[in-house]
Amino acid sequence: MGFLHRFLSLSLTVSSLAAAQSCKLQFDGRLPTDLVAADLDVANDFFSNQFVIGAGLTVSQAVRILPAGAGSLVRSPNPVLISDASIFNGQTAFRRAELLPASNNGADASTQGVKTLHFSVLKDAVRPLNLSHEYQLAFLESADFSTNQFVLKTGTILGQATKDPDTLQVFGNVNDGKVLFSTAFEAGVFHNFALKLDFDKLTTQVFFSRDSDDLVSVTDVLQNDVSGRGQFHFGVLKKPVGGVGDITKNGFQEAEIGEGISFGGIFQEDSADGCISLKP
Ligand SMILES: *[C@@H]1O[C@H](CO)[C@@H](O)[C@H](O)[C@H]1NC(C)=O
């Protein structure tokens, strides 16, 4: 298998500025069409140029920016790639490539008040995930790294009997382990999520749609402990199988993986006044 195949991939959106957007933005990860991967290696308005990629790698080794698809008003997938070498912070049993919003330093306003987090995921038809494993595709990690206040997972969830691993599951705070919403992970379709996070009342409400459909509320306003500030991650965190104890270092990962996921429409808006964008 060639070097280029040995990658996990994720993708970013190229968005049209014409996309309806009226709420005040907290951060915006929708890339302009003239952005190239190397632009993400230096400080930029979109994503951290340091985290989370494998030791010794640059973001541009993990990101491939493609030209925007003609006629794509809202999003066009651009693969972000990581290799077997993408071992972050000595976590030898994890494979990680995640994008963190540039302004989200763990103590910024993105985890205060009422904010709605938007992102969309699409399967990579060329590089399917291995559903024997558990994957985290989007999550908020608390500032003290002790918990994830929400996680979008897919695959075979560790410690659980996963009925159908080909499912997208939004978990609340992993200390409680509750699934807030789940839906089939269909091929060839963007799955659009918006999570309304109330950092005062400690609640979460999930909105969801497919493709270009408007988002609709798919849960009530649910109690969920979103306290602890922290950082939002978007990407592929592949956990090992058969690990005991500290699974960041123990468990099996096969070599020469070639897996991917596509991301789009990553942004966060201020919903303190109730504003929420329902157009994906
Ligand atoms: C999926 O993962 C398991 C465990 O790592 C591995 O044994 C298997 O070969 C993988 N399957 C494919 C199709 O890559």
The ligand as a Gaussian input file, in Angstrom:
#p B3LYP/6-31G(d) Opt

LIG

0 1
 C      -10.595000      -3.573000      11.294000
 O       -9.943000      -3.486000      12.537000
 C       -9.610000      -4.739000      13.084000
 C       -9.042000      -4.454000      14.460000
 O       -8.046000      -3.467000      14.365000
 C       -8.625000      -5.461000      12.182000
 O       -8.299000      -6.706000      12.717000
 C       -9.252000      -5.631000      10.801000
 O       -8.310000      -6.163000       9.925000
 C       -9.735000      -4.296000      10.277000
 N      -10.507000      -4.526000       9.070000
 C      -10.275000      -3.897000       7.949000
 C      -11.202000      -4.189000       6.832000
 O       -9.384000      -3.061000       7.847000

